[in-house]
Amino acid sequence: MIGNVFINEVFSRAIELYLKYKDKPNEPEYHRFLVMAIRTLVSIYGELDIINPYITQNEHNMGGFDSNLTKFGFPKSDLEDFKKQFLIFFEEAKNAKVPNSGFVQIEKYFIDMFFCKKKSMNLSDEDVLKFQEYLYIPSNTDPYIQNDMNRFLSDKNVLALYFESKQFESEHEFTLEEVQRDILSADAYQVLGYSMEQVYNFTDQDLQAVNGRVYQFFHVNPMEPNKAELLDKAVNYYKRYGNRVTTGNGYVDFLLFASVLATAVFITTLFVLGYL
């Protein structure tokens, strides 16, 4: 019902002001931040998606405020914080805090919402330019926006840079893959004097360098598909006989040693049989 608090006191006040001044663009209040916030939401989602939930007091149910604002992919976790930022904005504005963190975060969430819609609806470059008319960025020459930038921002470029970063992301495909740290056997590191505690605390770059030294020490080619098996054999050889492999391949040296050992046993056997 109109007049009841919806979401919180500040957000309700913003909607009330929007409804009062939406058809009075010459009034200064039409350009104040709280009204601009609702105007920005309306530009992204349409007036029905913002005003109807307020009239019906439907915040969480189907067809309500939450489902409307997340329909393009805006995260629900961010939505809850978005609502809280209106209270933060009001409190910091009352205390003349600069920068106003609530103001900055609300604007960043608007940018996130817009680019969720852009991805979902394949919006045009013209739509992107149109949306910038609502943003508190240096290129926006609206005097009311410039005035509020002076009131609430210490760095006037902070939102422009955030917008540019989101626009860049929207125009390029990114895939995030977890980097697999290549941890070798504890014995291999121990031979070179590294404890596993040290290894686990290495940066990715340091770990890669140490692994290179391990492979080099044991003469194992790190490009071999079975490098782990070759390294294990070379380490076991080293631990058993106390000497580094010398042919350039740990596995080959292991076979070489086995061949020499077999030959020695064969000759000894022949000698013993001849003596008998």
WOWO-V402472 format. One record per pair of residues at least 4 apart in sequence whose C-alpha atoms are under 7 Angstrom apart, sorted by the first residue. I is the first residue (numbers start at 1). GAP is how many residues later the second one is. D is the distance in whole Angstrom. If there is no record, write none. Layout:
i:I gap:GAP d:D
i:I gap:GAP d:D
This chain:
i:1 gap:54 d:5
i:1 gap:55 d:6
i:1 gap:56 d:6
i:2 gap:53 d:5
i:5 gap:4 d:6
i:5 gap:7 d:6
i:6 gap:5 d:7
i:6 gap:6 d:5
i:6 gap:48 d:6
i:6 gap:51 d:6
i:7 gap:4 d:6
i:7 gap:5 d:7
i:8 gap:4 d:6
i:9 gap:4 d:6
i:10 gap:4 d:6
i:10 gap:76 d:6
i:10 gap:77 d:6
i:11 gap:4 d:6
i:11 gap:75 d:6
i:12 gap:4 d:6
i:13 gap:4 d:6
i:14 gap:4 d:6
i:14 gap:20 d:5
i:14 gap:21 d:6
i:14 gap:24 d:7
i:15 gap:4 d:6
i:15 gap:23 d:6
i:16 gap:4 d:6
i:17 gap:4 d:6
i:17 gap:18 d:6
i:18 gap:4 d:5
i:18 gap:17 d:5
i:18 gap:20 d:7
i:21 gap:8 d:7
i:21 gap:9 d:5
i:22 gap:8 d:7
i:24 gap:6 d:7
i:25 gap:5 d:6
i:28 gap:4 d:7
i:30 gap:5 d:6
i:31 gap:4 d:6
i:31 gap:5 d:6
i:31 gap:113 d:6
i:32 gap:4 d:6
i:33 gap:4 d:6
i:34 gap:4 d:7
i:35 gap:4 d:6
i:36 gap:4 d:6
i:37 gap:4 d:6
i:38 gap:4 d:6
i:39 gap:4 d:6
i:40 gap:4 d:6
i:40 gap:94 d:6
i:41 gap:4 d:6
i:42 gap:4 d:4
i:42 gap:5 d:5
i:42 gap:8 d:7
i:44 gap:70 d:6
i:45 gap:4 d:6
i:46 gap:4 d:7
i:47 gap:4 d:6
i:48 gap:4 d:5
i:49 gap:4 d:7
i:49 gap:16 d:7
i:49 gap:19 d:6
i:50 gap:4 d:7
i:50 gap:15 d:7
i:51 gap:4 d:6
i:52 gap:4 d:6
i:53 gap:4 d:5
i:53 gap:5 d:5
i:53 gap:6 d:6
i:53 gap:11 d:5
i:53 gap:12 d:5
i:54 gap:4 d:7
i:58 gap:6 d:5
i:58 gap:7 d:6
i:59 gap:5 d:5
i:59 gap:6 d:5
i:59 gap:7 d:6
i:60 gap:4 d:6
i:60 gap:5 d:6
i:60 gap:6 d:5
i:62 gap:5 d:6
i:63 gap:4 d:6
i:63 gap:5 d:6
i:64 gap:4 d:6
i:65 gap:4 d:6
i:66 gap:4 d:6
i:67 gap:4 d:6
i:69 gap:5 d:7
i:70 gap:4 d:5
i:70 gap:5 d:6
i:70 gap:6 d:7
i:72 gap:44 d:6
i:72 gap:45 d:5
i:72 gap:48 d:6
i:73 gap:43 d:6
i:74 gap:39 d:6
i:74 gap:42 d:6
i:75 gap:4 d:6
i:76 gap:4 d:7
i:77 gap:4 d:7
i:78 gap:4 d:6
i:79 gap:4 d:6
i:80 gap:4 d:7
i:81 gap:4 d:6
i:82 gap:24 d:6
i:82 gap:27 d:7
i:84 gap:4 d:7
i:85 gap:4 d:6
i:85 gap:17 d:5
i:85 gap:20 d:7
i:85 gap:21 d:6
i:86 gap:4 d:6
i:86 gap:16 d:6
i:87 gap:4 d:6
i:88 gap:4 d:6
i:88 gap:14 d:5
i:89 gap:4 d:6
i:89 gap:11 d:6
i:89 gap:12 d:7
i:89 gap:13 d:4
i:89 gap:14 d:5
i:90 gap:4 d:6
i:91 gap:4 d:6
i:92 gap:4 d:6
i:92 gap:5 d:5
i:92 gap:8 d:6
i:93 gap:4 d:6
i:93 gap:7 d:7
i:98 gap:54 d:5
i:98 gap:55 d:6
i:98 gap:56 d:6
i:99 gap:53 d:5
i:99 gap:54 d:5
i:99 gap:55 d:5
i:100 gap:4 d:6
i:100 gap:52 d:5
i:100 gap:53 d:7
i:101 gap:4 d:6
i:102 gap:4 d:6
i:103 gap:4 d:6
i:103 gap:49 d:7
i:104 gap:4 d:6
i:105 gap:4 d:6
i:106 gap:4 d:6
i:107 gap:4 d:6
i:108 gap:4 d:6
i:108 gap:51 d:7
i:109 gap:4 d:6
i:110 gap:4 d:6
i:111 gap:4 d:6
i:111 gap:52 d:6
i:112 gap:4 d:6
i:113 gap:4 d:6
i:114 gap:4 d:6
i:115 gap:4 d:6
i:115 gap:55 d:7
i:116 gap:4 d:6
i:117 gap:4 d:6
i:118 gap:4 d:5
i:118 gap:5 d:5
i:123 gap:4 d:6
i:124 gap:4 d:7
i:125 gap:4 d:6
i:126 gap:4 d:6
i:127 gap:4 d:6
i:128 gap:4 d:7
i:133 gap:7 d:6
i:136 gap:4 d:7
i:136 gap:9 d:6
i:136 gap:13 d:6
i:136 gap:23 d:7
i:137 gap:19 d:7
i:137 gap:20 d:7
i:137 gap:22 d:6
i:137 gap:23 d:5
i:138 gap:18 d:7
i:138 gap:19 d:7
i:141 gap:5 d:7
i:142 gap:4 d:6
i:143 gap:4 d:6
i:144 gap:4 d:6
i:145 gap:4 d:6
i:146 gap:4 d:6
i:147 gap:4 d:6
i:148 gap:4 d:6
i:149 gap:4 d:5
i:149 gap:7 d:7
i:157 gap:4 d:6
i:158 gap:4 d:6
i:159 gap:4 d:6
i:160 gap:4 d:6
i:161 gap:4 d:6
i:162 gap:4 d:6
i:163 gap:4 d:6
i:164 gap:4 d:6
i:165 gap:4 d:6
i:166 gap:4 d:6
i:167 gap:4 d:6
i:168 gap:4 d:6
i:184 gap:4 d:7
i:185 gap:4 d:7
i:186 gap:4 d:6
i:186 gap:10 d:6
i:187 gap:4 d:6
i:188 gap:4 d:7
i:188 gap:26 d:7
i:188 gap:47 d:6
i:189 gap:4 d:6
i:189 gap:5 d:5
i:189 gap:6 d:7
i:189 gap:25 d:7
i:190 gap:4 d:5
i:190 gap:5 d:6
i:194 gap:4 d:6
i:194 gap:5 d:7
i:195 gap:4 d:6
i:196 gap:4 d:6
i:197 gap:4 d:6
i:198 gap:4 d:6
i:199 gap:8 d:7
i:202 gap:4 d:6
i:202 gap:5 d:5
i:203 gap:4 d:6
i:204 gap:4 d:6
i:205 gap:4 d:6
i:206 gap:4 d:6
i:207 gap:4 d:6
i:208 gap:4 d:6
i:209 gap:4 d:7
i:210 gap:4 d:6
i:211 gap:4 d:6
i:212 gap:4 d:6
i:213 gap:4 d:6
i:214 gap:4 d:6
i:215 gap:4 d:6
i:215 gap:5 d:5
i:215 gap:6 d:7
i:215 gap:7 d:6
i:216 gap:4 d:6
i:218 gap:16 d:6
i:218 gap:26 d:7
i:218 gap:27 d:6
i:218 gap:32 d:6
i:219 gap:26 d:7
i:219 gap:29 d:5
i:219 gap:30 d:5
i:219 gap:31 d:6
i:220 gap:7 d:7
i:220 gap:10 d:7
i:220 gap:11 d:6
i:220 gap:28 d:7
i:220 gap:29 d:5
i:220 gap:30 d:6
i:221 gap:6 d:7
i:222 gap:5 d:6
i:226 gap:4 d:6
i:227 gap:4 d:6
i:228 gap:4 d:6
i:229 gap:4 d:6
i:230 gap:4 d:6
i:230 gap:20 d:6
i:230 gap:21 d:5
i:231 gap:4 d:6
i:231 gap:19 d:7
i:232 gap:4 d:6
i:233 gap:4 d:6
i:233 gap:17 d:7
i:233 gap:18 d:6
i:234 gap:4 d:6
i:234 gap:16 d:5
i:234 gap:17 d:6
i:235 gap:4 d:6
i:236 gap:4 d:6
i:237 gap:4 d:6
i:237 gap:17 d:7
i:238 gap:4 d:5
i:238 gap:5 d:5
i:238 gap:6 d:6
i:245 gap:5 d:6
i:245 gap:8 d:6
i:246 gap:7 d:7
i:247 gap:6 d:6
i:249 gap:4 d:6
i:250 gap:4 d:6
i:251 gap:4 d:6
i:252 gap:4 d:6
i:253 gap:4 d:6
i:254 gap:4 d:6
i:255 gap:4 d:6
i:256 gap:4 d:6
i:257 gap:4 d:6
i:258 gap:4 d:6
i:259 gap:4 d:6
i:260 gap:4 d:6
i:261 gap:4 d:6
i:262 gap:4 d:6
i:263 gap:4 d:6
i:264 gap:4 d:6
i:265 gap:4 d:6
i:266 gap:4 d:6
i:267 gap:4 d:6
i:268 gap:4 d:6
i:269 gap:4 d:6
i:270 gap:4 d:6
i:271 gap:4 d:6
i:272 gap:4 d:6
